[in-house]
Amino acid sequence: MTSSTSRPGRLDPEIAARLKRSPDGLLPAIAQQYDTHEVLMLGWMDDEALHRTLTTGRCTYWSRSRQEYWAKGDTSGHVQHVKSVALDCDADTLLVRVDQIGAACHTGARTCFDADVLLTDTPADRAGSGAHAPGQ
């Protein structure tokens, strides 16, 4: 394990007091490529994961399935270098702008949102796929 996954600490109390967590103590954290604005993935953070993210410069998430912290890229090498972290207007979702190295998705895709597009409403996409947006 790298030092980024083993740096426990305490989230700044002023930040912690502002957060509106789910009943299990988590916040959704949207990872977005900082320069292209591409939405890469959604992960979950608790206070400790957010603290690690803010202090190490690497995204750290709480794995709900494995019940452990993981710093993105520790095993895959597909690291997320943090550029900024913002809290939404309701204080219940984080937007983490990152510089993604390699794939963001565990499947090896660039983003977790490439494979299953349910609707698209741009003329270029409709013309290329034959799909039509509702009302078209």
Phi, psi and omega per residue, in radians:
M1 nan 2.523 3.121
T2 -1.529 2.942 -3.126
S3 -1.112 -0.415 -3.112
S4 -1.175 -0.397 3.137
T5 -1.709 -0.039 -3.079
S6 -2.178 0.586 3.139
R7 -1.976 1.202 3.141
P8 -1.135 2.669 3.120
G9 -2.996 -2.915 -3.087
R10 -2.080 2.255 3.083
L11 -1.130 2.446 3.100
D12 -0.841 2.173 -3.087
P13 -1.005 -0.559 3.113
E14 -1.172 -0.643 3.072
I15 -1.251 -0.826 -3.111
A16 -0.994 -0.668 -3.109
A17 -1.169 -0.416 -3.108
R18 -1.464 -0.372 -2.992
L19 -1.310 2.397 3.026
K20 -1.913 1.750 -3.054
R21 -1.573 2.785 3.010
S22 -1.206 2.948 3.119
P23 -0.970 -0.463 3.114
D24 -1.583 0.183 3.035
G25 1.468 0.271 -3.046
L26 -1.940 2.748 3.016
L27 -2.176 2.403 2.991
P28 -1.209 2.451 3.128
A29 -2.207 1.959 3.132
I30 -1.542 2.184 3.067
A31 -1.693 2.226 -3.110
Q32 -2.242 2.369 3.060
Q33 -1.124 2.172 -2.979
Y34 -1.129 -0.575 -3.037
D35 -1.675 -0.546 -3.130
T36 -1.740 -0.239 -3.109
H37 1.203 0.230 3.105
E38 -1.148 2.253 3.079
V39 -1.365 2.141 -3.013
L40 -1.679 -0.845 -3.033
M41 -2.914 2.975 3.008
L42 -2.161 2.260 3.052
G43 -2.250 -3.112 -3.113
W44 -2.151 2.413 3.103
M45 -2.248 2.460 2.906
D46 -1.849 -2.997 -3.099
D47 -1.033 -0.727 -3.117
E48 -1.156 -0.766 3.125
A49 -1.106 -0.700 3.096
L50 -1.148 -0.740 3.089
H51 -1.003 -0.830 3.136
R52 -1.093 -0.709 3.121
T53 -1.076 -0.792 -3.112
L54 -1.218 -0.538 -3.041
T55 -1.706 -0.323 -3.110
T56 -1.814 -0.351 -3.073
G57 1.395 0.153 3.078
R58 -2.158 2.448 3.115
C59 -1.201 2.223 3.036
T60 -2.106 2.329 -3.102
Y61 -2.142 2.865 2.987
W62 -1.771 2.144 3.105
S63 -1.484 2.002 3.122
R64 -1.210 -0.561 -3.125
S65 -1.362 -0.699 -3.117
R66 -1.624 -0.200 -3.127
Q67 0.974 0.857 3.106
E68 -2.708 2.818 3.067
Y69 -1.381 2.591 3.028
W70 -2.547 2.287 3.049
A71 -1.567 2.147 -3.092
K72 -0.945 2.164 3.085
G73 1.740 -0.118 -3.120
D74 -1.050 -0.647 3.122
T75 -1.780 -0.577 -3.074
S76 -1.571 -0.400 -3.009
G77 1.452 -0.030 -3.124
H78 -1.577 1.355 -2.973
V79 -1.403 2.587 2.989
Q80 -1.953 1.916 3.070
H81 -1.548 2.126 -3.045
V82 -1.296 2.250 3.050
K83 -1.795 -0.670 3.088
S84 -2.805 2.751 3.079
V85 -2.322 2.228 3.140
A86 -2.244 2.571 3.087
L87 -1.798 2.379 -3.120
D88 -1.274 3.031 -3.036
C89 -1.090 -0.442 3.112
D90 -1.610 -0.067 -3.138
A91 1.092 0.511 -3.135
D92 -2.168 0.127 3.100
T93 -2.562 2.455 3.107
L94 -1.837 2.501 2.966
L95 -2.014 2.022 -3.120
V96 -1.917 1.963 3.092
R97 -1.551 2.220 -2.990
V98 -2.309 2.873 2.885
D99 -1.845 1.821 -3.077
Q100 -1.431 2.201 3.039
I101 -1.775 2.005 -3.122
G102 1.387 -2.780 -3.083
A103 -1.301 2.498 3.055
A104 -1.572 -0.546 -3.067
C105 -1.502 2.540 3.119
H106 -1.139 -0.265 3.108
T107 -1.423 -0.174 -3.091
G108 1.731 -0.044 3.097
A109 -1.344 2.708 3.122
R110 -0.994 -0.793 3.094
T111 -2.236 2.904 3.068
C112 -1.425 -0.030 -3.034
F113 -2.023 0.367 -3.108
D114 -1.526 -0.563 -2.860
A115 -1.529 -0.430 -2.952
D116 -2.330 1.195 -3.135
V117 -1.353 2.093 -3.089
L118 -1.544 -0.490 -3.120
L119 -2.734 2.459 3.005
T120 -2.395 2.504 -3.060
D121 -2.302 0.738 3.035
T122 -2.000 2.457 -3.108
P123 -0.961 -0.696 -3.129
A124 -1.123 -0.721 3.131
D125 -1.172 -0.719 3.141
R126 -1.141 -0.708 -3.121
A127 -1.155 -0.655 -3.085
G128 -1.351 -0.516 -3.032
S129 -1.837 -0.262 -3.071
G130 1.426 -0.060 3.129
A131 -1.391 2.642 3.110
H132 -2.211 2.459 3.071
A133 -1.237 2.703 3.104
P134 -0.943 2.422 3.120
G135 1.502 -0.002 -3.116
Q136 -1.637 nan nan
